[in-house]
Amino acid sequence: MFSSMRRSFVDLPINFSLGYFWCSGFVLSSLIMLQTISGVILSFVYIAAPGEAFGWVLGETADSFFYWSVRYWHIWGVTFIFILLFVHMGRSLYYSSYSNRSVWNVGFLVYLLLMVEAFLGYVLPWHQMSYWAATVLTTIVSGLPVLGPSLYSYVVGGFSVTGVTLIRVFSLHVCLGFVVIGLLVAHVVLLHQSGSNNSLFSLPGHSDVVYFHSYFTSKDFLSFLSIITVVSLGLWLTPDLVVDPDGYTEANMLLTPASIKPEWYFLAYYAIIRAIESKMGGLIAVTSVLLLMWVPTSNSSCVYDALRQVTFWSATSLFLCLIYLGVCHPVYPYLGICFVCAILFITCLFVFKIGWFVVNR
């Protein structure tokens, strides 16, 4: 067993052309492990009850410096996890890493579960924005044909989001974290078995490979320390920078906020759903985006081809635009711009993932 681990993490031959973008996987895995540890610590003192959950957030964590630090590390950690996740997935899409289907399938499943995990964690503080974000997003389930109403009542535990929902959210949030860790281990094992791609697309050989340690481990740890430094500076200098102002107002089911919005890493999907009047249409549009991002086609075209570059960076720019538009109020002209950006984004994804595959057949 020791020799097998040494071959996988020490004597593993890798291409010398791997840059710092390939360090995002190690840093991301490390942050998820730290996020799990901080989440377990917070779960020891959390109370899953509507009247007490918010009081614990502004009471226990405010009175105890230790729990305050752990909670804000948890908040900043999820922000940087999704930043690195988008960088990691962007690099994989850019260099066609999705051609390695087993690694890509497990990695994309981790992405989907992390979105669910982040949403569940956002509901737990039971403040004004988390309650109404949960109310809005769970009603999308009721738009599903045939099974929608029954599935909605099962998810929320009744006719609407209540304390029963909070208990279910807390249980699922804790359990799902360990599932993510298990899938991360499988993702790393499959990657080290099949090998990583590289920016030069050169095949492994005796003249262009180096050992994983210490050439690549030094780059991994340098990247990890850099991210930890940035997180620490944000935590101590501006701890509330990534916290919504409504996070300091207890949930009130009789008072709707002027603008309901989820966390920034959901804003692109939220903008797409909001741009389409039909709940079912919005759900289909978001599902189409996720399917096009996931579909593991085999791409043999050059990554540096001009048209492919234009398609990729157009899709990236449209995704960033949708994040910004998700913050804007759902009024004219933002809804129209959201709709146009959503159509163009889906089209770019289709051309990038499916079009090149058809052209190269």
Secondary structure, DSSP 8 states (H G I E B T S, - for coil): -HHHHHHHHTS-EEETT--GGGGHHHHHHHHHHHHHHHHHHHHTT---SHHHHHHHHHHHHHH-HHHHHHHHHHHHHHHHHHHHHHHHHHHHHHTTGGGSHHHHHHHHHHHHHHHHHHHHHHHTT-BHHHHHHHHHHHHTGGGSTTTHHHHHHHHHTSSSS-HHHHHHHHHHHHHHHHHHHHHHHHHHHHHHHH----TT-----TTSEEEIIIIIHHHHHHHHHHHHHHHHHHHHH-TTTTS-GGGGSB--TT---SS----GGGHHHHHHHHHSSSHHHHHHHHHHHHHHHH------S-TT-HHHHHHHHHHHHHHHHHHHHHHS-S-TTHHHHHHHHHHHHHHHHHIIIIIHHHHT-
